[in-house]
Amino acid sequence: MQTELQHSRPSSTPIHPLDQLEEALQRLKEEHDQLLDQLGTLYDEVKGISQEQNMLSRQTRLYVLRDEALEFQRRMEEHAAWEDTVMFPLIGNYFGEQSNHLTVMEQEHEIAEQFVLAFIEAVKRAPVREHEAKEMGSYLQEALMMLERHFLSEEQFVTELWDLCSAYGY
C-alpha cells in the first residue's frame, strides 16, 4: 500500500490558469483513485474479520486496521488541504470565491470522514464480537459509498468547468 499520494507536480515556471486547472484535474482524479483503492482495501479486510472466530485474533487484526484507517484519514486530510489551497482557488478564478456546489461537496466529504472516524472509535471498544465487527464494516462501507459519489461529483464538476473554459480559451 502506498503511503503518499502520487500526483504530477506543477512546474516552477508560470503557466496559464487553464493549464493549471487541467493539471489540478489530473491530480484530483489520481488522488481520488488512490484514496478509493485504499479505503476499498480497508473495507474488504474488515469484512473478512467479521468471519474470524477467535476473538483475540479478531481484535488484533482490528487494531492493525484501525492504524490503517488513521493513515487513510491522514491522507484524506492531506488531499482536502490541497483542494483548499490549490484546486478551489483555481475554481474561484472562474466562479468567484466559492461555488455552492463545492460547499455541498465538501459537506459530503466531511460526512464520509465521520464514518471513518466512527470505525476508528468503535475499534477502541474492545473486545469485539462478530456482529460488532460487521457493524464496524458498515461504517467503512458507508464512507466508501459516500466518497465514491463525492469524488465522482467533484470530478464531473471540475471536468465540466475545464471543458467550458477550454472551449472559450480562458
HUPE-V754470 format. One record per residue. N is the residue number from 1. RES is the residue in one small letter. SS is DSSP state (a for helix, b for strand, c for the rest). Layout:
n->(N & N)
res->(RES & RES)
ss->(SS & SS)
This chain:
n->(1 & 2 & 3 & 4 & 5 & 6 & 7 & 8 & 9 & 10 & 11 & 12 & 13 & 14 & 15 & 16 & 17 & 18 & 19 & 20 & 21 & 22 & 23 & 24 & 25 & 26 & 27 & 28 & 29 & 30 & 31 & 32 & 33 & 34 & 35 & 36 & 37 & 38 & 39 & 40 & 41 & 42 & 43 & 44 & 45 & 46 & 47 & 48 & 49 & 50 & 51 & 52 & 53 & 54 & 55 & 56 & 57 & 58 & 59 & 60 & 61 & 62 & 63 & 64 & 65 & 66 & 67 & 68 & 69 & 70 & 71 & 72 & 73 & 74 & 75 & 76 & 77 & 78 & 79 & 80 & 81 & 82 & 83 & 84 & 85 & 86 & 87 & 88 & 89 & 90 & 91 & 92 & 93 & 94 & 95 & 96 & 97 & 98 & 99 & 100 & 101 & 102 & 103 & 104 & 105 & 106 & 107 & 108 & 109 & 110 & 111 & 112 & 113 & 114 & 115 & 116 & 117 & 118 & 119 & 120 & 121 & 122 & 123 & 124 & 125 & 126 & 127 & 128 & 129 & 130 & 131 & 132 & 133 & 134 & 135 & 136 & 137 & 138 & 139 & 140 & 141 & 142 & 143 & 144 & 145 & 146 & 147 & 148 & 149 & 150 & 151 & 152 & 153 & 154 & 155 & 156 & 157 & 158 & 159 & 160 & 161 & 162 & 163 & 164 & 165 & 166 & 167 & 168 & 169 & 170)
res->(m & q & t & e & l & q & h & s & r & p & s & s & t & p & i & h & p & l & d & q & l & e & e & a & l & q & r & l & k & e & e & h & d & q & l & l & d & q & l & g & t & l & y & d & e & v & k & g & i & s & q & e & q & n & m & l & s & r & q & t & r & l & y & v & l & r & d & e & a & l & e & f & q & r & r & m & e & e & h & a & a & w & e & d & t & v & m & f & p & l & i & g & n & y & f & g & e & q & s & n & h & l & t & v & m & e & q & e & h & e & i & a & e & q & f & v & l & a & f & i & e & a & v & k & r & a & p & v & r & e & h & e & a & k & e & m & g & s & y & l & q & e & a & l & m & m & l & e & r & h & f & l & s & e & e & q & f & v & t & e & l & w & d & l & c & s & a & y & g & y)
ss->(c & c & c & c & c & c & c & c & c & c & c & c & c & c & c & c & a & a & a & a & a & a & a & a & a & a & a & a & a & a & a & a & a & a & a & a & a & a & a & a & a & a & a & a & a & a & a & a & a & c & c & c & c & c & a & a & a & a & a & a & a & a & a & a & a & a & a & a & a & a & a & a & a & a & a & a & a & a & a & a & a & a & a & a & a & a & a & a & a & a & a & a & a & a & a & c & c & c & c & a & a & a & a & a & a & a & a & a & a & a & a & a & a & a & a & a & a & a & a & a & a & a & a & c & c & c & c & c & c & a & a & a & a & a & a & a & a & a & a & a & a & a & a & a & a & a & a & a & a & a & a & a & a & a & a & a & a & a & a & a & a & a & a & a & a & a & a & a & c & c)
